[in-house]
Amino acid sequence: MVKNDPYAALRFKEFNIFLFMRFLLVFGWSMQFIVIEWQVYSITKDPLSLGIIGLAEIIPALGMALFAGHIVDQREKRNLLAICIAAFSLISFGLFWLTSKEISESWSTNAILYSIYALVFFGGFLRSFFGPTIFSLVALIVPKKIYPNAATWNSSTWQMARVLGVAFAGFSISWLGVHWSLCIVFGLVILSLLVVFKIEKKPILNPNIGEPVMQSLKAGVKFVFKTKAILGALTLDMVSVLFGGAVALLAIFAQDILKVGPTGFGILVAAPSVGAFITMLVTAYIPISKNAGIKLLAAIFGFGICIIVFGLSSTFWISVVALFFSGVTDGVSMVIRQTILQLKTPDNMRGRVSSVNSMFVGSSNELGAFESGVTAKLMGTVTAVVFGGTMTLLTVITTGIVSPSFRKLDLTKDIEEHERE
């Protein structure tokens, strides 16, 4: 049976092309994020500046999210993704140019810093389109009966690219410097743009083409809030990411607390993704759809514990282990959440539901970075991380008590229904 085949999704050629394209894109995006964080903190030595990076991205990402979902549901997905990648390549080139020797010698530090923030801002605007477009495109490449398997490999590829991207960024900063590291990012984005055209154009499955914008947005939000499984998963993940945003402060830990330099910084940032990637590979062989609700609660609770341990640690290897297991638990959370979204969302609503998801979860990464930067400024770095982990634990406990239906969530029947279609 298909559900026992861990490689079901990989037997579709276009899905493999999609995974390669996404690997290149996420690798480059992850590299760029780390390099820019390193550069900004090196310029300012102010933890709040790291929070501003998150804020600069979240403002347009949140502001455009629902409108982006409406547009995605109304447009052909392959070409829309190509436009997004092309625009992202311009941002990558701009960051490469800003870190050149000529600019650093002729521009003031503040001019360079504000220009970086501006490009990050435009990246946030662009990001509001990426998530819904990719989420919708996956559903058009593979049959419904293997959505859970495709979600696992899609998430695994994302994590693997992130693992390698952030790890390579740390080494690249040390070996090549910030400027040429960003040149590599630009090259990867251009390559992903070429690869995306290997995917055929897809039909538009939305029967309401031309639907008024506000009516469309209202329908999308109403669907999410009506579907308790989706709403519960998104809320839980949003809070854990929002308050568990220790990754945004890793440049401070690497430079000032653990004193491990750019190489150690790369290892710290890569550790969570390594844990998540291993977990996702395991879930391709051992599905976690049964008792999904209680497993999601347990995973996020474990994530909060790991964040607290990391915050309290002053030993490099303990910090790495804590971050690794935070990735393990986050990997379980991500696979369950993506499976819920794929199984519970109709084709004509995928763009809008994914946009709401990006508002809840995707943008909370940047909001979490801002929250971490502000609390680190007010409380101190270690206290801020421990506070975030504690808030995550309290949220899981509260959700488990007030929502018994979510504790009982099981996706086995949904998977069996899709297999019969």
C-alpha positions as CSV (number, residue, x, y, z in Angstrom):
1,M,0.0,0.0,0.0
2,V,1.1,3.6,-0.6
3,K,1.0,4.5,3.0
4,N,3.7,1.9,3.7
5,D,6.0,3.3,1.0
6,P,8.4,5.8,2.5
7,Y,9.5,6.9,-1.0
8,A,6.0,7.3,-2.5
9,A,6.3,11.0,-3.3
10,L,9.9,10.6,-4.6
11,R,8.6,8.4,-7.4
12,F,7.2,11.5,-9.2
13,K,9.8,13.3,-11.3
14,E,8.4,16.8,-10.9
15,F,8.3,16.4,-7.2
16,N,12.0,15.6,-7.2
17,I,12.6,18.7,-9.4
18,F,10.6,20.7,-6.9
19,L,12.6,19.4,-4.0
20,F,15.9,20.3,-5.7
21,M,14.6,23.8,-6.5
22,R,13.5,24.3,-2.9
23,F,16.7,23.0,-1.5
24,L,18.7,25.6,-3.5
25,L,16.3,28.4,-2.5
26,V,16.2,27.5,1.2
27,F,20.0,26.9,1.4
28,G,20.6,30.3,-0.1
29,W,17.9,32.0,2.1
30,S,19.3,30.4,5.3
31,M,22.8,31.4,4.4
32,Q,21.7,35.0,3.8
33,F,19.9,35.2,7.1
34,I,22.9,34.0,9.1
35,V,25.4,36.2,7.2
36,I,23.3,39.3,7.6
37,E,22.7,38.7,11.3
38,W,26.5,38.3,11.8
39,Q,27.2,41.4,9.8
40,V,24.6,43.6,11.5
41,Y,25.7,42.5,15.0
42,S,29.3,43.0,14.1
43,I,28.5,46.6,13.0
44,T,26.3,47.5,16.0
45,K,27.1,45.2,18.9
46,D,23.5,45.8,20.0
47,P,21.1,42.9,20.5
48,L,18.2,45.2,19.6
49,S,19.6,45.4,16.0
50,L,19.0,41.7,15.6
51,G,15.4,42.2,16.7
52,I,15.0,45.0,14.2
53,I,15.9,42.6,11.4
54,G,13.0,40.4,12.5
55,L,10.7,43.4,12.8
56,A,11.7,44.8,9.3
57,E,10.7,41.5,7.8
58,I,7.5,40.8,9.7
59,I,5.8,44.2,9.0
60,P,5.3,43.6,5.3
61,A,5.0,39.8,5.7
62,L,2.0,40.2,8.0
63,G,0.6,43.2,6.2
64,M,0.5,41.4,2.8
65,A,-0.2,37.8,4.0
66,L,-3.9,37.5,3.4
67,F,-3.8,39.5,0.1
68,A,-0.9,37.3,-1.1
69,G,-3.0,34.2,-0.4
70,H,-5.9,35.6,-2.4
71,I,-3.6,36.3,-5.3
72,V,-2.0,32.8,-5.2
73,D,-5.5,31.2,-5.3
74,Q,-6.3,33.2,-8.4
75,R,-3.0,32.6,-10.4
76,E,-1.0,29.9,-12.0
77,K,1.4,28.6,-9.4
78,R,4.6,27.8,-11.3
79,N,5.0,31.1,-13.0
80,L,4.1,33.0,-9.8
81,L,6.9,31.1,-8.0
82,A,9.3,32.0,-10.7
83,I,8.4,35.7,-10.3
84,C,9.0,35.4,-6.6
85,I,12.4,33.8,-7.0
86,A,13.5,36.4,-9.6
87,A,12.5,39.2,-7.2
88,F,14.4,37.5,-4.4
89,S,17.5,37.4,-6.6
90,L,17.4,41.2,-6.8
91,I,17.4,41.4,-3.0
92,S,20.3,38.9,-2.7
93,F,22.3,40.9,-5.3
94,G,21.6,44.1,-3.4
95,L,23.0,42.7,-0.1
96,F,26.0,41.4,-2.0
97,W,26.6,44.9,-3.4
98,L,26.1,46.6,0.0
99,T,28.8,44.5,1.6
100,S,31.4,45.3,-1.0
101,K,34.7,47.1,-0.2
102,E,33.8,50.1,-2.3
103,I,30.5,50.7,-0.4
104,S,32.0,50.1,3.0
105,E,34.6,52.8,2.2
106,S,32.3,55.4,0.7
107,W,29.1,54.9,2.7
108,S,28.6,55.6,6.4
109,T,27.9,52.7,8.8
110,N,24.3,53.9,9.4
111,A,23.6,54.2,5.6
112,I,24.7,50.6,5.1
113,L,22.8,49.4,8.1
114,Y,19.5,51.1,7.0
115,S,19.9,49.8,3.5
116,I,20.2,46.3,4.8
117,Y,17.1,46.8,6.8
118,A,15.3,48.1,3.7
119,L,16.2,45.0,1.7
120,V,15.1,42.8,4.5
121,F,11.8,44.7,4.5
122,F,11.3,44.0,0.8
123,G,12.2,40.4,1.5
124,G,9.4,40.2,4.0
125,F,6.9,41.5,1.4
126,L,8.2,38.8,-1.0
127,R,8.0,36.1,1.6
128,S,4.3,36.6,2.0
129,F,3.9,35.1,-1.5
130,F,6.5,32.3,-1.2
131,G,4.8,30.2,1.4
132,P,1.3,30.1,-0.1
133,T,2.7,29.5,-3.6
134,I,5.0,26.6,-2.6
135,F,2.3,25.0,-0.4
136,S,-0.3,25.2,-3.3
137,L,2.2,23.9,-5.9
138,V,3.1,20.8,-3.9
139,A,-0.6,19.8,-3.9
140,L,-0.7,20.0,-7.7
141,I,2.4,17.9,-8.3
142,V,1.5,14.7,-6.2
143,P,-1.8,12.8,-5.8
144,K,-3.8,13.5,-2.7
145,K,-3.3,10.0,-1.3
146,I,0.4,10.7,-0.8
147,Y,0.1,14.2,0.7
148,P,1.4,13.0,4.1
149,N,4.5,11.5,2.5
150,A,5.1,14.5,0.3
151,A,4.7,16.8,3.3
152,T,7.4,14.8,5.2
153,W,9.9,14.9,2.3
154,N,9.1,18.6,1.6
155,S,9.8,19.4,5.3
156,S,12.9,17.2,5.3
157,T,14.3,18.9,2.3
158,W,13.6,22.3,3.9
159,Q,15.4,21.2,7.1
160,M,18.4,19.7,5.2
161,A,18.8,22.8,3.2
162,R,18.6,24.9,6.4
163,V,21.1,22.6,8.2
164,L,23.7,22.9,5.4
165,G,22.9,26.5,4.7
166,V,23.4,27.8,8.2
167,A,26.4,25.6,8.8
168,F,28.0,26.6,5.6
169,A,27.3,30.3,6.3
170,G,29.3,30.1,9.5
171,F,32.3,28.5,7.8
172,S,31.9,30.8,4.7
173,I,32.0,33.9,6.9
174,S,35.3,32.6,8.3
175,W,36.8,31.4,5.0
176,L,35.5,33.9,2.5
177,G,34.1,36.8,4.5
178,V,30.6,38.3,4.4
179,H,30.8,39.8,0.9
180,W,31.6,36.6,-1.0
181,S,29.3,34.6,1.1
182,L,26.5,36.7,-0.2
183,C,27.7,36.2,-3.7
184,I,27.2,32.5,-3.3
185,V,23.7,33.2,-2.1
186,F,23.0,35.1,-5.2
187,G,24.3,32.3,-7.4
188,L,22.1,29.7,-5.6
189,V,19.0,31.8,-6.1
190,I,19.7,32.2,-9.8
191,L,20.2,28.5,-10.2
192,S,16.9,27.8,-8.4
193,L,15.2,30.2,-10.9
194,L,16.4,28.1,-13.8
195,V,15.3,24.8,-12.2
196,V,11.8,26.0,-11.5
197,F,11.0,26.2,-15.2
198,K,11.5,22.4,-15.4
199,I,8.2,22.1,-13.7
200,E,5.1,22.3,-16.0
201,K,2.5,24.9,-15.6
202,K,-0.4,23.8,-13.4
203,P,-4.2,24.3,-13.7
204,I,-5.9,26.8,-11.5
205,L,-8.4,24.8,-9.4
206,N,-10.2,27.8,-7.8
207,P,-13.8,27.9,-9.2
208,N,-14.2,31.5,-7.9
209,I,-11.8,33.3,-10.3
210,G,-12.5,37.0,-10.1
211,E,-14.0,36.7,-6.6
212,P,-14.0,40.1,-4.8
213,V,-10.9,40.4,-2.6
214,M,-12.6,41.0,0.7
215,Q,-15.0,38.2,0.2
216,S,-12.1,35.9,-0.7
217,L,-10.1,36.9,2.4
218,K,-13.1,36.5,4.7
219,A,-13.7,33.0,3.4
220,G,-10.1,31.9,4.0
221,V,-10.0,33.3,7.6
222,K,-13.4,31.8,8.3
223,F,-12.3,28.4,7.1
224,V,-9.2,28.4,9.4
225,F,-11.1,29.5,12.5
226,K,-13.9,26.9,11.8
227,T,-11.4,24.0,11.4
228,K,-10.3,23.4,15.0
229,A,-7.5,21.0,14.1
230,I,-5.8,23.7,11.9
231,L,-6.4,26.5,14.3
232,G,-5.1,24.6,17.3
233,A,-1.9,23.4,15.5
234,L,-1.2,26.9,14.2
235,T,-1.7,28.6,17.5
236,L,0.5,26.2,19.4
237,D,3.3,26.5,16.9
238,M,3.0,30.3,16.7
239,V,3.5,30.6,20.5
240,S,6.4,28.2,20.6
241,V,8.2,30.0,17.8
242,L,7.3,33.4,19.1
243,F,8.7,32.8,22.7
244,G,11.3,30.2,21.8
245,G,13.2,32.4,19.4
246,A,16.6,31.7,20.9
247,V,18.1,31.3,17.4
248,A,17.8,35.1,16.8
249,L,20.2,35.6,19.7
250,L,22.8,33.0,18.7
251,A,25.2,35.6,17.3
252,I,25.3,37.1,20.9
253,F,25.9,33.6,22.4
254,A,28.6,32.8,19.9
255,Q,30.5,36.1,20.2
256,D,30.0,37.2,23.9
257,I,28.8,34.2,26.0
258,L,30.3,31.0,24.6
259,K,33.0,32.9,22.7
260,V,33.3,30.3,19.8
261,G,33.6,32.7,16.8
262,P,32.0,32.3,13.4
263,T,32.7,28.5,13.1
264,G,31.0,27.8,16.5
265,F,28.2,30.2,15.4
266,G,27.6,28.0,12.4
267,I,27.5,24.9,14.5
268,L,25.1,26.4,17.0
269,V,22.7,27.6,14.3
270,A,22.9,24.3,12.4
271,A,22.2,22.1,15.5
272,P,18.4,22.6,15.6
273,S,18.1,21.9,11.9
274,V,20.2,18.7,12.1
275,G,17.9,17.4,14.8
276,A,14.8,18.3,12.9
277,F,16.1,16.8,9.7
278,I,16.9,13.5,11.3
279,T,13.4,13.4,12.9
280,M,11.8,14.1,9.6
281,L,13.7,11.2,7.9
282,V,12.5,8.9,10.6
283,T,8.9,10.0,10.2
284,A,9.0,9.0,6.5
285,Y,9.4,5.4,7.8
286,I,7.4,5.7,11.0
287,P,4.3,7.8,10.4
288,I,3.2,9.9,13.4
289,S,-0.4,10.6,12.3
290,K,-2.0,8.4,15.0
291,N,-2.7,10.4,18.2
292,A,-1.3,13.5,16.4
293,G,-2.7,15.9,19.0
294,I,-1.0,14.5,22.0
295,K,2.2,14.0,20.1
296,L,2.2,17.7,19.0
297,L,1.6,18.9,22.6
298,A,4.5,16.6,23.8
299,A,6.8,17.8,21.1
300,I,6.3,21.5,21.8
301,F,6.6,20.9,25.5
302,G,10.0,19.2,24.9
303,F,11.0,22.2,22.7
304,G,10.4,24.5,25.6
305,I,12.5,22.4,27.9
306,C,15.4,22.4,25.4
307,I,15.3,26.2,25.0
308,I,15.5,26.7,28.8
309,V,18.5,24.3,29.0
310,F,20.2,26.2,26.2
311,G,19.6,29.5,27.8
312,L,21.2,28.4,31.1
313,S,24.2,26.6,29.6
314,S,27.6,28.2,29.5
315,T,29.3,25.1,28.0
316,F,29.4,24.9,24.2
317,W,28.7,21.2,23.8
318,I,25.7,21.3,26.2
319,S,24.4,24.3,24.2
320,V,24.8,22.3,21.0
321,V,23.0,19.2,22.4
322,A,20.1,21.4,23.7
323,L,19.7,23.0,20.3
324,F,19.9,19.7,18.6
325,F,17.0,18.3,20.7
326,S,15.0,21.5,20.2
327,G,15.3,20.6,16.5
328,V,14.2,17.0,17.1
329,T,11.0,18.2,18.9
330,D,10.4,21.0,16.4
331,G,10.7,18.4,13.5
332,V,7.9,16.4,15.0
333,S,5.8,19.5,15.4
334,M,6.5,20.6,11.8
335,V,5.6,17.2,10.2
336,I,2.3,17.0,12.1
337,R,1.4,20.6,11.4
338,Q,2.1,20.2,7.6
339,T,0.2,17.0,7.5
340,I,-2.8,18.6,9.2
341,L,-2.7,21.5,6.7
342,Q,-2.4,19.3,3.6
343,L,-5.2,16.9,4.7
344,K,-7.7,19.4,6.0
345,T,-7.4,22.1,3.3
346,P,-9.4,22.0,0.0
347,D,-7.5,22.8,-3.2
348,N,-9.3,26.0,-3.9
349,M,-8.4,27.4,-0.4
350,R,-4.7,26.4,-0.2
351,G,-3.2,29.9,-0.9
352,R,-5.4,31.6,1.7
353,V,-5.0,28.9,4.3
354,S,-1.2,28.9,3.8
355,S,-1.2,32.7,4.2
356,V,-3.0,32.4,7.5
357,N,-0.4,29.8,8.4
358,S,2.4,32.2,7.5
359,M,0.8,34.9,9.7
360,F,0.5,32.5,12.7
361,V,3.8,30.6,12.3
362,G,6.0,31.9,9.5
363,S,5.9,35.5,10.6
364,S,6.2,34.5,14.2
365,N,9.8,33.6,13.4
366,E,10.5,37.3,12.7
367,L,8.3,38.5,15.5
368,G,10.0,36.1,17.8
369,A,13.4,37.5,16.7
370,F,12.1,41.0,17.6
371,E,10.7,39.7,20.9
372,S,14.0,38.1,21.7
373,G,16.0,41.2,20.8
374,V,13.8,43.4,23.0
375,T,13.7,41.1,26.0
376,A,17.5,40.5,25.7
377,K,17.9,44.3,25.8
378,L,15.6,44.6,28.8
379,M,16.3,41.4,30.8
380,G,19.7,40.3,29.5
381,T,20.3,37.6,26.9
382,V,20.2,34.5,29.2
383,T,17.1,35.6,31.1
384,A,15.3,36.4,27.8
385,V,15.9,32.9,26.4
386,V,14.8,31.2,29.7
387,F,11.7,33.4,29.8
388,G,10.8,32.4,26.2
389,G,11.1,28.7,27.0
390,T,9.0,29.0,30.1
391,M,6.2,30.8,28.2
392,T,6.2,27.9,25.7
393,L,5.7,25.4,28.5
394,L,2.9,27.3,30.0
395,T,1.1,27.6,26.6
396,V,1.3,23.8,26.1
397,I,0.0,23.1,29.5
398,T,-2.9,25.6,29.1
399,T,-3.8,24.2,25.7
400,G,-3.8,20.6,26.9
401,I,-6.2,21.5,29.8
402,V,-8.7,23.7,28.0
403,S,-8.8,21.8,24.7
404,P,-9.4,18.0,25.3
405,S,-10.6,17.7,21.6
406,F,-7.2,18.7,20.4
407,R,-5.5,16.2,22.7
408,K,-7.6,13.5,21.0
409,L,-6.8,14.6,17.4
410,D,-6.0,11.6,15.2
411,L,-5.2,11.9,11.5
412,T,-5.4,8.2,10.6
413,K,-9.0,8.4,9.2
414,D,-8.2,11.4,7.1
415,I,-5.3,9.6,5.5
416,E,-7.5,6.5,4.8
417,E,-10.2,8.7,3.2
418,H,-7.6,10.3,0.8
419,E,-6.3,6.8,-0.1
420,R,-9.8,5.7,-1.2
421,E,-10.2,8.8,-3.5
